[in-house]
Amino acid sequence: MNVSTEPMTLEPYGFSKGKLRRGLSYPLKRSLLDSALQRASVYGAVYSVRYLENLALPLVLDAHFVAVGSKWHSTVVGRSLVSLHAVPSIKRHAVEGLIVTEALPALCEWLAGTQSEQDSWRAMPHSIAFHLVGSDHISTIHE
């Protein structure tokens, strides 16, 4: 199976956002995510974005690649699901800054790779996760 050399389309991805209980906030505005995806030309590599209300600290952001050849619907195969996790409201601004400076560039690079990797890589599911380390750094975990 060959990787398409066609540019990624800007079709809207699916989007869901849970209502948050008091004291929690989403650490990234959707407009900042969209802007980063578009600047990196990887908007079309995402089939859905979820803003999840479950507090999953230290996990703040993750993405899962659907393997080419899997039995998933054709609109999601070869694309990724991105999830953003709620944080305590008091940490929202600090975490947003870390996501924008550390996680989004790495996520966009990873998403670009999902579209350009060899067929053997794309035939397997993959994921990337971003964890808050202390209050001033985000670590990246590839699976």
N, C-alpha and C positions, 0 to 999 in steps of 0.2 A: 504494500500500500504506500503510495507516494504522498508526501506532504504537499499541500496546496501552496502555490506561490502567489495566489490571489491575495490582495490586501484584505485585512479583517473588515467586515462590514460593521456599521454602527447601529445594528438592530438593537432595540432595547432588550436588556436582560430582564428576567423575572426579578421581582423585588418584594420582600416582606419585612415588616418591622413591627415587633411586638410592643404593646403598651408597657411602659416601665412602672414599677412600684416606686414609691417615694424613696429618695436617697440614691437612686441609680440614674446613670446617664449613658448615652451612646457616645463613645470617645472620638467619633469622626463624622463630620457632616458628609452627607451623600454627595454633595457638589464637589467636595475635595477628592473623594474617591473617583468620581466620574472624570474629573479633570486629569488626575494622574493616569487613569487608564487610557484616556484619549491622547494625552501627550506622548505616552509610550507606545501608541498604536496597538494596544492589546484589549481594547474595549470588547471586541467581538470574540475574544478568547474566554469570556465569562458568560455562562448561561443563566446564572442566578446569583443574587446577593441577598443574604439574610442578616438582619440586625436582630440578634438574639437577646432576650431579656434575662437569660440565666447568667448569673454572676459566675464566671469560670476562671477568675484570677488564679494563676498568673496569665492564662491564655486570653489574648485580646483580639487576635485576628488569625484566621486560618483559611486555607483554600485546598480543594480536593479536585484532582484531575480525573475525568472519566476516560478510561482506556478506550482506544480505538479498537473496534471489534467486539466490544462488550455488548450485552443484550439491552442496554439502556436505549431510550428513544433517540432517534437519529439527530435531533436538535441539540442533544447534550453531549453526545459522544465526541471526544476530542476537545472538549471545553471544560471549564472549571466552575465549581461552586465556591463562592467567597462568603465567609461568615465573620461578622464583627460582633464581639461580645460586650455586654454592658459592664461598666465599671462604677465604683462609688462616685457620686457626683462631685465630691471634693477633689477627685483625681482627674476629672475629665479633661481639663485644659492641658495639664502636664502630659497626660497619655496621648492626647491628640498631637501635640508637638512631636512626641517620639514616633508615633505612627507615621506622620508626614515626613519626618527626616530620615527615619531608619527603616520602618516596615514597608511603606508604599514603594520606595525604589526597589527594594528586594523582591517584593511581590510582583511588581511589573516585570522585572528581569526574569523571574521564575515563569510568569505567564508567557512571556515571549519565548522562552525555552520550550514550553509545552507545545508550541506551534512549530518549532524548528528542529526539535530533537529527531533522531533517527527512528525509524518505524519500530525497532525492537524496544525502545524506551516508551514510545507512545502506546504500545500494546499492553502496558501494565498501568494500574492505577498508581497515582503519586499524590503526595500532599506536602504542604508547607505550613508551619505554625509559628506564630510570633508570641513570645511570652514576655511579660513585664518582669524585669530583674531590678529589684530595689525600686527606686523612684526615678532613675535617670538612664535606663538602658533597656533595650529590647533584644532578646536573643531569638535566633532563628533555628528551627528544627526542620530538617527535610526527611521525609519518609518515602 
